[in-house]
Amino acid sequence: MSTKREKDSLAFLLNSGARLLNNAFERRISEAGLGLTPGEARALLTVAVVDGSKQSDIAARLGIEPMTICAYLDKLQSLDLIERQQDPQDRRSKRIVLTKNSTDMLEAVRQEIDELVRHATRGLNEDEVALFRSFLQTLRDNLQPDQPGQSC
């Protein structure tokens, strides 16, 4: 049986908050009528952040298997939201880039996320949200696995 202290621990709150936010994101995207699954929406958002990356890098960033990202990218390509371009430094590799047609879909997905965040941060003012964002960025930066000398 967990105690109140365990339920209020930072690790527990971060974990449960992330899980609830993820579930709410999946529900919103599924119900938004965008024609994308939550996984495809995440893949599209990731391509927008790392436009021109290799498929394997996108999969690693999302923490999913290469075959899973392949299926997501196939769907996004069939919708003309992304394209696979030859990597000039490696003929065997493809770079994933956004198409001009992705703009409206990205905007629609981002609107869903913005509404979700507004709902999740009800009761916090702008300064508190900015401070919370800063804390989360610090947490993320401290836990990045590819920083020299860093380990958990």
Solvent accessible surface area in square Angstrom, and as a share of the most:
residue,aa,sasa,rsa
1,M,238,1.06
2,S,57,0.36
3,T,77,0.45
4,K,154,0.65
5,R,205,0.75
6,E,91,0.41
7,K,101,0.43
8,D,74,0.38
9,S,45,0.29
10,L,125,0.62
11,A,76,0.59
12,F,97,0.40
13,L,93,0.46
14,L,57,0.28
15,N,104,0.53
16,S,19,0.12
17,G,35,0.34
18,A,61,0.47
19,R,129,0.47
20,L,106,0.53
21,L,79,0.39
22,N,63,0.32
23,N,62,0.32
24,A,16,0.12
25,F,19,0.08
26,E,62,0.28
27,R,135,0.49
28,R,76,0.28
29,I,1,0.01
30,S,73,0.47
31,E,131,0.59
32,A,36,0.28
33,G,72,0.69
34,L,37,0.19
35,G,55,0.52
36,L,11,0.05
37,T,65,0.38
38,P,22,0.14
39,G,10,0.10
40,E,15,0.07
41,A,0,0.00
42,R,65,0.24
43,A,0,0.00
44,L,0,0.00
45,L,32,0.16
46,T,13,0.07
47,V,0,0.00
48,A,25,0.19
49,V,101,0.58
50,V,32,0.18
51,D,78,0.40
52,G,21,0.20
53,S,20,0.13
54,K,58,0.25
55,Q,44,0.20
56,S,65,0.42
57,D,75,0.39
58,I,0,0.00
59,A,2,0.02
60,A,77,0.60
61,R,145,0.53
62,L,47,0.23
63,G,67,0.64
64,I,53,0.27
65,E,121,0.54
66,P,72,0.45
67,M,153,0.68
68,T,50,0.29
69,I,0,0.00
70,C,37,0.22
71,A,59,0.46
72,Y,53,0.20
73,L,0,0.00
74,D,71,0.37
75,K,68,0.29
76,L,0,0.00
77,Q,72,0.32
78,S,86,0.55
79,L,74,0.37
80,D,68,0.35
81,L,9,0.04
82,I,1,0.01
83,E,67,0.30
84,R,55,0.20
85,Q,78,0.35
86,Q,89,0.39
87,D,2,0.01
88,P,122,0.77
89,Q,161,0.72
90,D,37,0.19
91,R,211,0.77
92,R,218,0.80
93,S,18,0.12
94,K,89,0.38
95,R,65,0.24
96,I,0,0.00
97,V,25,0.14
98,L,45,0.22
99,T,21,0.12
100,K,188,0.80
101,N,87,0.45
102,S,3,0.02
103,T,89,0.52
104,D,116,0.60
105,M,36,0.16
106,L,9,0.05
107,E,86,0.39
108,A,27,0.21
109,V,0,0.00
110,R,103,0.38
111,Q,104,0.46
112,E,37,0.17
113,I,48,0.24
114,D,72,0.37
115,E,72,0.32
116,L,12,0.06
117,V,59,0.34
118,R,140,0.51
119,H,96,0.43
120,A,63,0.49
121,T,22,0.13
122,R,171,0.62
123,G,83,0.79
124,L,81,0.40
125,N,87,0.45
126,E,153,0.69
127,D,114,0.59
128,E,76,0.34
129,V,31,0.18
130,A,52,0.41
131,L,97,0.48
132,F,95,0.40
133,R,128,0.47
134,S,51,0.33
135,F,120,0.50
136,L,67,0.34
137,Q,79,0.35
138,T,72,0.42
139,L,65,0.32
140,R,132,0.48
141,D,60,0.31
142,N,88,0.45
143,L,96,0.48
144,Q,60,0.27
145,P,119,0.75
146,D,118,0.61
147,Q,64,0.28
148,P,130,0.82
149,G,88,0.85
150,Q,87,0.39
151,S,105,0.68
152,C,146,0.87
